[in-house]
Amino acid sequence: MNLKMGSHIFNDVTIPLLWGSRAVVQDTAGRLSVIDLSAQPGRLEILGDKVAPGVPFAPRLHDDFAILSASGREELYSYSPREKRLVSLKWRFLPNCEILPGKIILGTNTFMGGSISGFGVGIGVSEDGSMFMGGPLPPGLAAVGT
């Protein structure tokens, strides 16, 4: 996959941004999509800044919404299409993620104007808050790139 997110260029990268177990991608119009990679098969949760069809959610103020577990009983994370911000509601240490035109913000870390090429994952942050740039696909996710 080759694309631009924030001010970062991702060339030959399978997953540009891995936020916990979610792959985050941005289209050329700036809309975000989120895929739950822990589900088998992967489950599209957000498509172009909107809740994907059939995904349980809870509306919030303005156009914001919370994605719910498959059972609909637990709020997993919220999304603000206006601010391009993902906020964990379930995973205590997973930092907020915000994709702005000039930068990507993960918690207190700001990534500006970089290029990542030839990796399974461009930028990754785990549910325990640890981060990396340029890494392999997580175990069990190798089929996502094919």
Backbone as a printed PyTorch tensor [residue, N CA C, xyz], in Angstrom:
tensor([[[  0.8520,  -1.1670,   0.0000],
         [  0.0000,   0.0000,   0.0000],
         [  0.9020,   1.2340,   0.0000]],

        [[  0.5710,   2.2120,  -0.8020],
         [  1.2640,   3.4880,  -0.8450],
         [  0.2520,   4.5870,  -0.5750]],

        [[  0.4750,   5.3630,   0.4800],
         [ -0.4440,   6.4590,   0.7710],
         [  0.1960,   7.4790,   1.6860]],

        [[ -0.4970,   8.5940,   1.8420],
         [ -0.0580,   9.6590,   2.7320],
         [ -1.0770,   9.7820,   3.8570]],

        [[ -0.5940,   9.8300,   5.1050],
         [ -1.4320,  10.0670,   6.2760],
         [ -0.7770,  11.1870,   7.0580]],

        [[ -1.5460,  12.2110,   7.3930],
         [ -0.9310,  13.3700,   8.0310],
         [  0.1260,  13.8790,   7.0810]],

        [[  1.3430,  14.0640,   7.5400],
         [  2.4300,  14.4830,   6.6550],
         [  3.3860,  13.3290,   6.3810]],

        [[  3.0020,  12.1080,   6.7640],
         [  3.8390,  10.9340,   6.5530],
         [  3.5130,  10.2750,   5.2160]],

        [[  4.5480,   9.7980,   4.5470],
         [  4.3980,   9.0300,   3.3230],
         [  4.6970,   7.5720,   3.6610]],

        [[  3.7730,   6.6750,   3.3200],
         [  3.9440,   5.2430,   3.5470],
         [  4.0320,   4.5700,   2.1780]],

        [[  5.1950,   4.0150,   1.8630],
         [  5.4190,   3.3250,   0.5940],
         [  5.6420,   1.8450,   0.8660]],

        [[  4.9280,   1.0040,   0.1190],
         [  5.0760,  -0.4390,   0.2520],
         [  4.9290,  -0.8730,   1.7060]],

        [[  3.8750,  -0.3660,   2.3660],
         [  3.5690,  -0.6810,   3.7600],
         [  2.1810,  -1.3230,   3.7940]],

        [[  2.0550,  -2.4820,   4.4430],
         [  0.7660,  -3.1750,   4.4910],
         [ -0.2230,  -2.4450,   5.3830]],

        [[  0.2060,  -2.0730,   6.5990],
         [ -0.6470,  -1.3650,   7.5550],
         [  0.0680,  -0.0650,   7.9250]],

        [[ -0.4050,   1.0830,   7.4350],
         [  0.2810,   2.3440,   7.7460],
         [  0.3230,   2.6450,   9.2420]],

        [[ -0.8180,   2.4820,   9.9190],
         [ -0.8950,   2.7760,  11.3500],
         [ -1.6390,   1.6470,  12.0400]],

        [[ -0.9790,   1.0210,  13.0110],
         [ -1.5980,  -0.0340,  13.8050],
         [ -1.8560,   0.5500,  15.1880]],

        [[ -3.1310,   0.7330,  15.5230],
         [ -3.5500,   1.3180,  16.8040],
         [ -4.1660,   0.2020,  17.6270]],

        [[ -3.3690,  -0.3670,  18.5270],
         [ -3.8180,  -1.5620,  19.2400],
         [ -3.9690,  -2.6840,  18.2330]],

        [[ -5.1470,  -3.2500,  18.1310],
         [ -5.4070,  -4.2990,  17.1420],
         [ -6.1780,  -3.7610,  15.9390]],

        [[ -6.1700,  -2.4400,  15.7770],
         [ -6.8970,  -1.8200,  14.6700],
         [ -5.9470,  -1.2280,  13.6410]],

        [[ -6.1860,  -1.5520,  12.3720],
         [ -5.4630,  -0.9150,  11.2740],
         [ -6.2130,   0.3670,  10.9310]],

        [[ -5.4720,   1.4680,  10.8200],
         [ -6.0630,   2.7670,  10.5020],
         [ -5.4920,   3.2180,   9.1660]],

        [[ -6.3730,   3.5470,   8.2300],
         [ -5.9550,   4.0570,   6.9210],
         [ -6.7370,   5.3260,   6.6110]],

        [[ -6.1810,   6.1250,   5.7240],
         [ -6.8200,   7.3860,   5.3350],
         [ -6.8650,   7.4510,   3.8200]],

        [[ -8.0240,   7.8370,   3.2650],
         [ -8.1350,   7.9520,   1.8200],
         [ -7.6640,   9.3320,   1.3600]],

        [[ -7.6470,   9.5430,   0.0610],
         [ -7.1360,  10.8040,  -0.4910],
         [ -7.9950,  12.0040,  -0.1210]],

        [[ -9.2430,  11.7740,   0.2870],
         [-10.1190,  12.8670,   0.7330],
         [ -9.9370,  13.1520,   2.2280]],

        [[ -9.0560,  12.4030,   2.9040],
         [ -8.7880,  12.6330,   4.3180],
         [ -9.6800,  11.8580,   5.2700]],

        [[-10.5530,  10.9970,   4.7470],
         [-11.4530,  10.2200,   5.5990],
         [-10.7300,   8.9880,   6.1390]],

        [[-10.9960,   8.6660,   7.4070],
         [-10.3660,   7.5000,   8.0270],
         [-11.2600,   6.2750,   7.9450]],

        [[-10.5970,   5.1230,   7.8550],
         [-11.2560,   3.8250,   7.9650],
         [-10.4720,   3.0100,   8.9860]],

        [[-11.1840,   2.1800,   9.7500],
         [-10.5740,   1.3840,  10.8130],
         [-11.0270,  -0.0630,  10.6520]],

        [[-10.0520,  -0.9920,  10.7290],
         [-10.3260,  -2.4160,  10.5910],
         [ -9.8560,  -3.1270,  11.8530]],

        [[-10.7360,  -3.9010,  12.4680],
         [-10.3890,  -4.7000,  13.6360],
         [ -9.6780,  -5.9580,  13.1470]],

        [[ -8.3730,  -6.0340,  13.3890],
         [ -7.5920,  -7.1770,  12.9290],
         [ -7.6160,  -8.3460,  13.9050]],

        [[ -8.2020,  -8.1470,  15.0900],
         [ -8.2990,  -9.2520,  16.0530],
         [ -9.4530, -10.1770,  15.7010]],

        [[-10.3870,  -9.7010,  14.9170],
         [-11.5260, -10.5210,  14.4800],
         [-11.0660, -11.4340,  13.3420]],

        [[-11.6660, -12.5970,  13.2480],
         [-11.3480, -13.5370,  12.1680],
         [-12.5870, -13.7830,  11.3340]],

        [[-12.7070, -13.3230,  10.1170],
         [-11.7250, -12.4630,   9.4430],
         [-11.7910, -11.0450,   9.9950]],

        [[-10.8650, -10.1900,   9.5640],
         [-10.8570,  -8.7950,   9.9970],
         [-12.2240,  -8.1560,   9.7820]],

        [[-12.5790,  -7.2270,  10.6740],
         [-13.9050,  -6.6150,  10.6220],
         [-13.7630,  -5.1190,  10.4120]],

        [[-14.3370,  -4.6110,   9.3340],
         [-14.3500,  -3.1890,   9.0590],
         [-15.2970,  -2.5180,  10.0490]],

        [[-14.7880,  -1.5410,  10.8340],
         [-15.6120,  -0.8660,  11.8350],
         [-15.9730,   0.5580,  11.4110]],

        [[-15.0390,   1.2410,  10.7990],
         [-15.2800,   2.6000,  10.3140],
         [-14.8790,   2.6310,   8.8550]],

        [[-15.7290,   3.2020,   8.0290],
         [-15.4700,   3.3110,   6.5980],
         [-15.7000,   4.7460,   6.1710]],

        [[-14.6330,   5.4350,   5.8030],
         [-14.7580,   6.8120,   5.3220],
         [-15.3960,   7.7440,   6.3300]],

        [[-14.9520,   7.7030,   7.5860],
         [-15.4340,   8.5640,   8.6680],
         [-16.8370,   8.2320,   9.1640]],

        [[-17.4060,   7.1080,   8.7370],
         [-18.7420,   6.7090,   9.1720],
         [-18.6900,   5.2810,   9.7130]],

        [[-19.6550,   4.9520,  10.5350],
         [-19.7560,   3.5850,  11.0480],
         [-19.9940,   2.6490,   9.8680]],

        [[-19.2280,   1.5780,   9.8020],
         [-19.4000,   0.5990,   8.7230],
         [-20.7410,  -0.1180,   8.9010]],

        [[-21.3440,  -0.5600,   7.8100],
         [-22.6290,  -1.2540,   7.8960],
         [-22.5750,  -2.4610,   8.8280]],

        [[-23.5940,  -2.5750,   9.6820],
         [-23.7370,  -3.7090,  10.5800],
         [-22.9050,  -3.6510,  11.8530]],

        [[-22.1590,  -2.5740,  12.0530],
         [-21.3170,  -2.4630,  13.2540],
         [-22.1090,  -1.7690,  14.3580]],

        [[-22.1820,  -2.3740,  15.5490],
         [-22.8910,  -1.7190,  16.6530],
         [-22.1410,  -0.4700,  17.1110]],

        [[-22.8920,   0.6110,  17.3500],
         [-22.2760,   1.8660,  17.7670],
         [-23.2470,   2.6500,  18.6300]],

        [[-22.6900,   3.6530,  19.3170],
         [-23.4990,   4.5600,  20.1260],
         [-23.1880,   5.9750,  19.6750]],

        [[-24.2060,   6.7470,  19.2640],
         [-23.9500,   8.1260,  18.8480],
         [-23.5000,   8.9820,  20.0270]],

        [[-22.7060,   9.9800,  19.7200],
         [-22.2130,  10.9420,  20.7090],
         [-22.5700,  12.3360,  20.2100]],

        [[-22.0420,  13.3560,  20.8650],
         [-22.2830,  14.7330,  20.4290],
         [-21.7880,  14.9550,  19.0100]],

        [[-22.4540,  15.8460,  18.3040],
         [-22.1100,  16.2030,  16.9170],
         [-22.1560,  14.9390,  16.0610]],

        [[-21.0980,  14.6760,  15.2970],
         [-21.0510,  13.4720,  14.4680],
         [-20.2220,  12.3700,  15.1020]],

        [[-19.7640,  12.5680,  16.3260],
         [-18.9290,  11.5770,  17.0000],
         [-19.7490,  10.3260,  17.3270]],

        [[-19.0460,   9.1900,  17.4760],
         [-19.7160,   7.9500,  17.8400],
         [-18.7270,   7.0290,  18.5470]],

        [[-19.2620,   6.0610,  19.2860],
         [-18.4600,   5.0380,  19.9450],
         [-18.7140,   3.7120,  19.2480]],

        [[-17.6480,   2.9900,  18.9550],
         [-17.7650,   1.6470,  18.3990],
         [-17.9440,   0.6840,  19.5730]],

        [[-18.9250,  -0.2060,  19.4490],
         [-19.2340,  -1.1610,  20.5080],
         [-18.6850,  -2.5410,  20.1570]],

        [[-18.5710,  -3.3870,  21.1660],
         [-18.1770,  -4.7710,  20.9350],
         [-19.2260,  -5.4430,  20.0450]],

        [[-18.8860,  -6.6050,  19.5060],
         [-19.8180,  -7.3160,  18.6240],
         [-21.1450,  -7.5930,  19.3210]],

        [[-21.1060,  -7.7990,  20.6420],
         [-22.3400,  -8.0390,  21.3960],
         [-23.1310,  -6.7500,  21.6270]],

        [[-22.4770,  -5.5940,  21.4380],
         [-23.1310,  -4.3130,  21.6650],
         [-23.1830,  -3.8960,  23.1210]],

        [[-22.4930,  -4.6020,  24.0000],
         [-22.5720,  -4.3300,  25.4390],
         [-21.4260,  -3.4960,  25.9880]],

        [[-20.3400,  -3.3640,  25.2190],
         [-19.1560,  -2.6710,  25.7300],
         [-18.6650,  -1.6430,  24.7130]],

        [[-18.4090,  -0.4160,  25.1890],
         [-17.8200,   0.6030,  24.3220],
         [-16.3260,   0.3420,  24.2030]],

        [[-15.8360,   0.2040,  22.9760],
         [-14.4200,  -0.0780,  22.7500],
         [-13.6080,   1.2020,  22.5710]],

        [[-14.0840,   2.0680,  21.6690],
         [-13.3980,   3.3360,  21.4240],
         [-14.3680,   4.3180,  20.7880]],

        [[-14.0140,   5.5900,  20.8790],
         [-14.8460,   6.6090,  20.2320],
         [-14.0580,   7.2210,  19.0770]],

        [[-14.8020,   7.7980,  18.1440],
         [-14.1920,   8.4350,  16.9830],
         [-14.8720,   9.7630,  16.7170]],

        [[-14.0520,  10.7700,  16.4690],
         [-14.5300,  12.0910,  16.0770],
         [-14.1050,  12.3460,  14.6380]],

        [[-15.0340,  12.2500,  13.6800],
         [-14.6840,  12.4990,  12.2800],
         [-14.1620,  13.9190,  12.0410]],

        [[-14.6820,  14.8640,  12.7830],
         [-14.2750,  16.2570,  12.6150],
         [-12.8150,  16.4430,  13.0090]],

        [[-12.4050,  15.8080,  14.1010],
         [-11.0370,  15.9490,  14.6090],
         [-10.1280,  14.8040,  14.1790]],

        [[-10.6730,  13.7960,  13.5120],
         [ -9.9130,  12.6010,  13.1150],
         [ -9.2120,  12.0020,  14.3320]],

        [[ -9.9650,  11.8730,  15.4340],
         [ -9.4040,  11.4090,  16.7040],
         [-10.0740,  10.1250,  17.1640]],

        [[ -9.2400,   9.1210,  17.4790],
         [ -9.6720,   7.8670,  18.0720],
         [ -9.2870,   7.8880,  19.5490]],

        [[-10.2320,   7.5350,  20.4170],
         [ -9.9880,   7.5310,  21.8620],
         [-10.4040,   6.1730,  22.4110]],

        [[ -9.4680,   5.4870,  23.0540],
         [ -9.7640,   4.1840,  23.6420],
         [-10.6860,   4.3460,  24.8400]],

        [[-11.7180,   3.5280,  24.8920],
         [-12.6250,   3.5010,  26.0390],
         [-12.4660,   2.2040,  26.8220]],

        [[-11.7920,   1.2340,  26.2270],
         [-11.6150,  -0.0800,  26.8570],
         [-10.1790,  -0.3140,  27.3270]],

        [[ -9.2220,   0.0270,  26.4900],
         [ -7.8220,  -0.2760,  26.7650],
         [ -7.1670,   0.9230,  27.4570]],

        [[ -6.8910,   0.7650,  28.7280],
         [ -6.4380,   1.8650,  29.5810],
         [ -5.1620,   2.5630,  29.0830]],

        [[ -4.2100,   1.8210,  28.5410],
         [ -2.9160,   2.4020,  28.1670],
         [ -2.7880,   2.7360,  26.6870]],

        [[ -3.7930,   2.4120,  25.8900],
         [ -3.7510,   2.7310,  24.4630],
         [ -3.9610,   4.2320,  24.3030]],

        [[ -2.9490,   4.9520,  23.7910],
         [ -3.0620,   6.4060,  23.7040],
         [ -4.0380,   6.8520,  22.6200]],

        [[ -4.5420,   8.0720,  22.7770],
         [ -5.3860,   8.6660,  21.7390],
         [ -4.5970,   8.7310,  20.4470]],

        [[ -5.3070,   8.6890,  19.3440],
         [ -4.6950,   8.7510,  18.0190],
         [ -5.4100,   9.8520,  17.2370]],

        [[ -4.6390,  10.7820,  16.6830],
         [ -5.2130,  11.8750,  15.9150],
         [ -4.4160,  12.0490,  14.6300]],

        [[ -5.1080,  12.0740,  13.4920],
         [ -4.4770,  12.2360,  12.1980],
         [ -4.8140,  13.6410,  11.6900]],

        [[ -3.8390,  14.5210,  11.6940],
         [ -4.0220,  15.9010,  11.2370],
         [ -3.2930,  16.0870,   9.9060]],

        [[ -3.6290,  17.1240,   9.1400],
         [ -2.9690,  17.3060,   7.8460],
         [ -1.4390,  17.3620,   7.9210]],

        [[ -0.8780,  17.9170,   8.9820],
         [  0.5710,  18.0470,   9.0700],
         [  1.2530,  17.1130,  10.0330]],

        [[  0.4830,  16.2390,  10.7030],
         [  1.1180,  15.3620,  11.6910],
         [  0.1840,  14.2500,  12.1330]],

        [[  0.7930,  13.2390,  12.7330],
         [  0.0760,  12.1480,  13.3820],
         [  0.4280,  12.2430,  14.8540]],

        [[ -0.5960,  12.2620,  15.7240],
         [ -0.3640,  12.3570,  17.1610],
         [ -0.8460,  11.0730,  17.8200]],

        [[  0.0580,  10.4340,  18.5640],
         [ -0.2670,   9.2400,  19.3400],
         [  0.0840,   9.5510,  20.7840]],

        [[ -0.9380,   9.8390,  21.5950],
         [ -0.7030,  10.2420,  22.9800],
         [  0.0880,  11.5330,  23.0140]],

        [[  1.2670,  11.5180,  23.6290],
         [  2.1130,  12.7110,  23.7080],
         [  3.1770,  12.7350,  22.6170]],

        [[  3.1380,  11.7650,  21.7080],
         [  4.1280,  11.6750,  20.6320],
         [  3.5670,  12.2480,  19.3440]],

        [[  4.3650,  13.0880,  18.6800],
         [  3.9670,  13.6950,  17.4210],
         [  4.9270,  13.2500,  16.3250]],

        [[  4.3660,  12.7510,  15.2230],
         [  5.1510,  12.3050,  14.0730],
         [  4.8510,  13.2680,  12.9220]],

        [[  5.9170,  13.9300,  12.4240],
         [  5.7350,  14.9360,  11.3740],
         [  6.6900,  14.6760,  10.2150]],

        [[  6.1670,  14.7670,   9.0070],
         [  6.9760,  14.8070,   7.7950],
         [  7.9330,  13.6680,   7.5620]],

        [[  7.5630,  12.4510,   7.8870],
         [  8.4640,  11.3290,   7.6730],
         [  8.0450,  10.4700,   6.5070]],

        [[  8.8980,   9.5140,   6.2150],
         [  8.6160,   8.5430,   5.1730],
         [  8.9930,   7.1670,   5.6990]],

        [[  8.0900,   6.2190,   5.5420],
         [  8.3340,   4.8490,   5.9740],
         [  8.0960,   3.9610,   4.7620]],

        [[  9.0640,   3.0840,   4.4750],
         [  8.9840,   2.2950,   3.2620],
         [  9.3720,   0.8450,   3.5050]],

        [[  8.5800,  -0.0590,   2.9270],
         [  8.9340,  -1.4680,   2.8950],
         [  8.7520,  -2.2470,   4.1830]],

        [[  7.7830,  -1.8880,   5.0010],
         [  7.5340,  -2.5990,   6.2450],
         [  6.0970,  -3.1190,   6.2730]],

        [[  5.8460,  -4.1290,   7.0920],
         [  4.4810,  -4.6070,   7.2900],
         [  3.6370,  -3.5520,   7.9690]],

        [[  4.2000,  -2.9150,   9.0120],
         [  3.5090,  -1.8630,   9.7630],
         [  4.3790,  -0.6120,   9.7540]],

        [[  3.7840,   0.5230,   9.4260],
         [  4.5150,   1.7920,   9.4090],
         [  4.7590,   2.3250,  10.8070]],

        [[  3.6790,   2.6670,  11.5080],
         [  3.7340,   3.1410,  12.8890],
         [  2.7840,   2.2600,  13.6850]],

        [[  3.2550,   1.7860,  14.8210],
         [  2.4190,   0.9140,  15.6390],
         [  2.4330,   1.3270,  17.0900]],

        [[  1.2900,   1.1440,  17.7310],
         [  1.1780,   1.3620,  19.1690],
         [  0.3330,   0.2220,  19.7210]],

        [[  0.8330,  -0.4100,  20.7800],
         [  0.1180,  -1.5480,  21.3480],
         [ -0.8200,  -1.0900,  22.4620]],

        [[ -1.6690,  -1.9910,  22.8920],
         [ -2.6400,  -1.6690,  23.9360],
         [ -1.9790,  -1.3750,  25.2730]],

        [[ -0.6830,  -1.7260,  25.4220],
         [  0.0410,  -1.3740,  26.6440],
         [  0.7710,  -0.0330,  26.5200]],

        [[  0.6170,   0.6310,  25.3720],
         [  1.1890,   1.9530,  25.1620],
         [  2.5510,   1.9750,  24.5130]],

        [[  3.1960,   0.8230,  24.2740],
         [  4.5040,   0.8270,  23.6170],
         [  4.3340,   1.1230,  22.1270]],

        [[  5.3210,   1.8380,  21.5460],
         [  5.2400,   2.2740,  20.1520],
         [  6.4640,   1.8440,  19.3650]],

        [[  6.2960,   1.7610,  18.0490],
         [  7.4180,   1.4830,  17.1590],
         [  7.1470,   2.1090,  15.7980]],

        [[  8.2060,   2.2640,  15.0330],
         [  8.0980,   2.7140,  13.6410],
         [  8.7810,   1.6700,  12.7710]],

        [[  8.1250,   1.2680,  11.7020],
         [  8.6930,   0.3090,  10.7710],
         [  8.8870,  -1.0520,  11.3930]],

        [[  7.8840,  -1.8830,  11.3220],
         [  7.9920,  -3.2130,  11.9140],
         [  7.2550,  -4.2490,  11.0970]],

        [[  7.4410,  -5.5210,  11.4610],
         [  6.7480,  -6.5990,  10.7550],
         [  5.2730,  -6.6400,  11.1420]],

        [[  4.5040,  -7.3620,  10.3540],
         [  3.1200,  -7.5910,  10.7300],
         [  3.0890,  -8.4010,  12.0100]],

        [[  2.1630,  -8.1080,  12.9140],
         [  2.0580,  -8.9040,  14.1380],
         [  1.7760, -10.3590,  13.8150]],

        [[  2.2430, -11.2830,  14.6680],
         [  1.9840, -12.7060,  14.4320],
         [  0.4900, -12.9560,  14.2320]],

        [[  0.1670, -13.7980,  13.2780],
         [ -1.2270, -14.1200,  13.0100],
         [ -1.8860, -13.1650,  12.0260]],

        [[ -1.1890, -12.0830,  11.6560],
         [ -1.7740, -11.1180,  10.7320],
         [ -1.1090, -11.1640,   9.3640]],

        [[ -0.2230, -12.1030,   9.1180],
         [  0.4930, -12.1600,   7.8470],
         [ -0.4620, -12.2660,   6.6680]],

        [[ -1.6140, -12.9040,   6.8550],
         [ -2.5660, -13.0630,   5.7530],
         [ -3.2230, -11.7450,   5.3610]],

        [[ -3.1770, -10.7300,   6.2260],
         [ -3.7940,  -9.4380,   5.9100],
         [ -3.1200,  -8.7960,   4.7170]],

        [[ -1.8180,  -8.9660,   4.5980],
         [ -1.0650,  -8.3230,   3.5300],
         [ -1.1610,  -9.0210,   2.1980]],

        [[ -1.7900, -10.1860,   2.1420],
         [ -1.8530, -10.9190,   0.8810],
         [ -3.1680, -10.7360,   0.1950]]])
